[in-house]
Amino acid sequence: MVLVPERWAPAAGDVHIGWHTGPRSALRDLFELAEDSPERLEALIDQGRVLAATGGELIVGYLQLVESHTPGDVELKSMAVAEPRQGQGIGRALVERATAECRAEVARTLTVGTATADIGNLRFYQRLGFRPLRIERDAFAPADGYPAGTTIDGIPLRDRVWLTIEL
């Protein structure tokens, strides 16, 4: 685990958030929580920059930011919190830190894409102020490495909703 100490900020309880500067392989288990396609995981794991949430010596969550093709827009590409630490405010703290970092860099919007089937993620992002922008149909296709017939809470995994928050 390598974090930039001068950039640490308190998060939820015993958790601190800072920029991860070490190998992404240290975060692989967390990346696998966020990405169901092995092909997509390999394509995205080394992109952009990563905020890591640490509890003691353990990395308990991460958030990946990638520059968008649209000037002034940053994409929240991927995020996960270790299952035993979910529901403790770590995800919220990661998004709030990412939002603050993007504002400080004079970005105008932060964009995230998530499965329309993942009601929990949709609720999470909207509670943080994100608003739906558009639907991308058939974003989770077998051709991209997503297993056919995958469901989330009984809803077929097919489409992606893009949400944004103005900074």
Backbone torsions as a table, in degrees:
resi	resn	phi	psi	omega
1	MET	NA	127.3	176.3
2	VAL	-131.6	116.5	175.9
3	LEU	-121.1	155.5	176.6
4	VAL	-87.8	102.2	-170.9
5	PRO	-56.8	-39.6	-177.0
6	GLU	-67.2	-9.9	179.5
7	ARG	-104.1	4.9	179.5
8	TRP	-67.8	149.0	174.5
9	ALA	-143.0	142.9	178.1
10	PRO	-62.4	143.7	177.3
11	ALA	-119.0	-123.6	-177.9
12	ALA	-93.5	118.2	176.6
13	GLY	61.7	-118.9	-176.6
14	ASP	-87.9	13.2	-173.8
15	VAL	-100.2	138.9	175.1
16	HIS	-121.6	150.8	-178.6
17	ILE	-119.6	133.5	177.4
18	GLY	-154.2	168.0	178.7
19	TRP	-71.6	130.3	177.6
20	HIS	-85.3	122.9	-179.3
21	THR	-115.9	0.1	180.0
22	GLY	-87.6	-171.1	-179.6
23	PRO	-66.6	141.9	179.2
24	ARG	-68.9	-18.5	178.1
25	SER	-58.3	-27.8	177.8
26	ALA	-66.7	-17.3	-178.2
27	LEU	-107.2	2.4	-171.4
28	ARG	-55.0	-44.4	-179.6
29	ASP	-59.2	-38.6	178.4
30	LEU	-70.2	-41.6	177.0
31	PHE	-58.5	-37.1	180.0
32	GLU	-67.4	-27.0	174.9
33	LEU	-66.4	-31.8	-174.6
34	ALA	-91.8	-19.4	-172.9
35	GLU	-128.6	119.8	-178.3
36	ASP	-83.9	-16.3	-177.7
37	SER	-100.6	117.1	176.9
38	PRO	-58.4	-35.5	179.1
39	GLU	-65.1	-45.7	179.2
40	ARG	-65.9	-38.7	178.5
41	LEU	-58.4	-47.7	179.7
42	GLU	-62.6	-35.9	-178.4
43	ALA	-72.5	-26.8	-173.2
44	LEU	-108.6	-17.4	-169.3
45	ILE	-58.7	-33.5	-177.4
46	ASP	-97.6	6.2	-179.3
47	GLN	-78.5	152.8	169.5
48	GLY	59.9	-147.9	-179.7
49	ARG	-131.5	160.6	-170.2
50	VAL	-131.8	132.1	167.0
51	LEU	-92.9	136.0	178.5
52	ALA	-119.9	138.7	174.8
53	ALA	-100.9	125.3	-179.1
54	THR	-118.4	140.7	173.1
55	GLY	-121.9	105.6	-172.6
56	GLY	67.3	-125.9	179.7
57	GLU	-94.0	-0.6	-175.2
58	LEU	-101.7	141.2	170.4
59	ILE	-84.7	119.5	-174.7
60	VAL	-109.7	-4.0	178.2
61	GLY	-172.1	163.0	177.3
62	TYR	-151.3	162.7	174.3
63	LEU	-144.4	128.8	-176.8
64	GLN	-106.8	127.2	177.3
65	LEU	-111.4	135.5	179.7
66	VAL	-131.8	136.4	176.3
67	GLU	-64.3	139.1	-179.4
68	SER	-88.2	167.5	173.9
69	HIS	-75.5	-14.9	179.4
70	THR	-95.3	121.9	179.1
71	PRO	-55.9	136.0	179.0
72	GLY	84.6	-1.8	-179.4
73	ASP	-112.9	133.0	175.9
74	VAL	-118.1	140.7	179.2
75	GLU	-102.8	129.7	168.2
76	LEU	-81.2	100.0	-169.8
77	LYS	-79.6	-37.7	-173.3
78	SER	-160.6	147.7	178.6
79	MET	-158.4	143.7	174.0
80	ALA	-156.9	154.2	174.1
81	VAL	-125.5	136.5	179.3
82	ALA	-53.3	137.4	-173.7
83	GLU	-51.9	-42.6	-179.9
84	PRO	-66.4	-16.4	-177.7
85	ARG	-105.5	1.5	179.5
86	GLN	-67.7	149.2	178.8
87	GLY	82.0	12.0	-178.4
88	GLN	-110.4	8.8	178.4
89	GLY	89.1	5.8	-177.9
90	ILE	-71.0	-43.1	177.7
91	GLY	-60.5	-45.4	177.8
92	ARG	-59.1	-45.3	-179.3
93	ALA	-63.7	-37.9	177.2
94	LEU	-63.7	-45.9	-179.9
95	VAL	-65.3	-42.1	179.1
96	GLU	-63.1	-39.9	177.8
97	ARG	-66.3	-43.8	179.0
98	ALA	-61.5	-41.5	178.7
99	THR	-62.3	-44.6	178.9
100	ALA	-63.2	-41.8	178.8
101	GLU	-63.3	-43.7	-179.8
102	CYS	-65.3	-40.7	176.7
103	ARG	-60.7	-44.0	-179.0
104	ALA	-63.0	-28.0	178.6
105	GLU	-90.3	7.0	177.1
106	VAL	65.2	32.6	170.8
107	ALA	-73.5	152.8	-178.8
108	ARG	-96.9	-34.8	-178.8
109	THR	-140.9	152.8	172.2
110	LEU	-118.3	127.7	-175.4
111	THR	-117.7	142.6	175.7
112	VAL	-139.1	144.1	174.5
113	GLY	-115.4	136.5	178.5
114	THR	-145.4	161.0	-178.2
115	ALA	-65.8	135.8	176.3
116	THR	-63.8	-23.4	179.6
117	ALA	-76.4	-17.4	-175.5
118	ASP	-91.1	82.6	-176.2
119	ILE	-59.5	-36.3	179.0
120	GLY	-61.8	-44.5	177.7
121	ASN	-65.5	-41.2	178.9
122	LEU	-60.5	-43.7	178.2
123	ARG	-63.9	-45.0	-179.4
124	PHE	-56.2	-53.5	-176.4
125	TYR	-67.6	-38.9	179.4
126	GLN	-67.3	-34.6	176.0
127	ARG	-65.1	-24.2	177.7
128	LEU	-88.9	1.4	175.8
129	GLY	104.0	-0.3	177.3
130	PHE	-72.1	146.5	179.1
131	ARG	-125.7	143.0	179.7
132	PRO	-59.5	140.3	179.6
133	LEU	-112.7	-51.0	-178.8
134	ARG	-163.6	165.2	176.6
135	ILE	-109.5	134.1	173.9
136	GLU	-108.2	108.8	-177.0
137	ARG	-73.9	145.4	175.5
138	ASP	54.7	38.7	-179.7
139	ALA	-75.2	-22.5	-176.1
140	PHE	-111.2	63.9	-174.4
141	ALA	-94.3	153.8	176.0
142	PRO	-55.7	-30.6	178.7
143	ALA	-61.9	-22.6	178.3
144	ASP	-99.2	10.4	176.2
145	GLY	94.5	5.6	178.3
146	TYR	-88.2	127.7	-178.3
147	PRO	-61.5	134.9	177.3
148	ALA	-61.6	142.7	176.7
149	GLY	82.1	6.4	178.9
150	THR	-65.9	136.8	176.8
151	THR	-128.6	155.0	172.8
152	ILE	-124.2	117.2	-177.7
153	ASP	51.9	38.6	177.8
154	GLY	82.1	1.0	-179.5
155	ILE	-103.6	129.1	179.7
156	PRO	-59.4	135.2	175.7
157	LEU	-81.7	104.4	-178.8
158	ARG	-135.6	-56.5	-169.0
159	ASP	-105.2	157.6	177.1
160	ARG	-116.1	138.3	172.7
161	VAL	-106.8	134.6	176.1
162	TRP	-99.9	131.4	179.2
163	LEU	-123.6	150.9	178.4
164	THR	-134.3	158.0	170.5
165	ILE	-133.1	132.6	177.7
166	GLU	-76.1	134.8	-179.5
167	LEU	-100.6	NA	NA
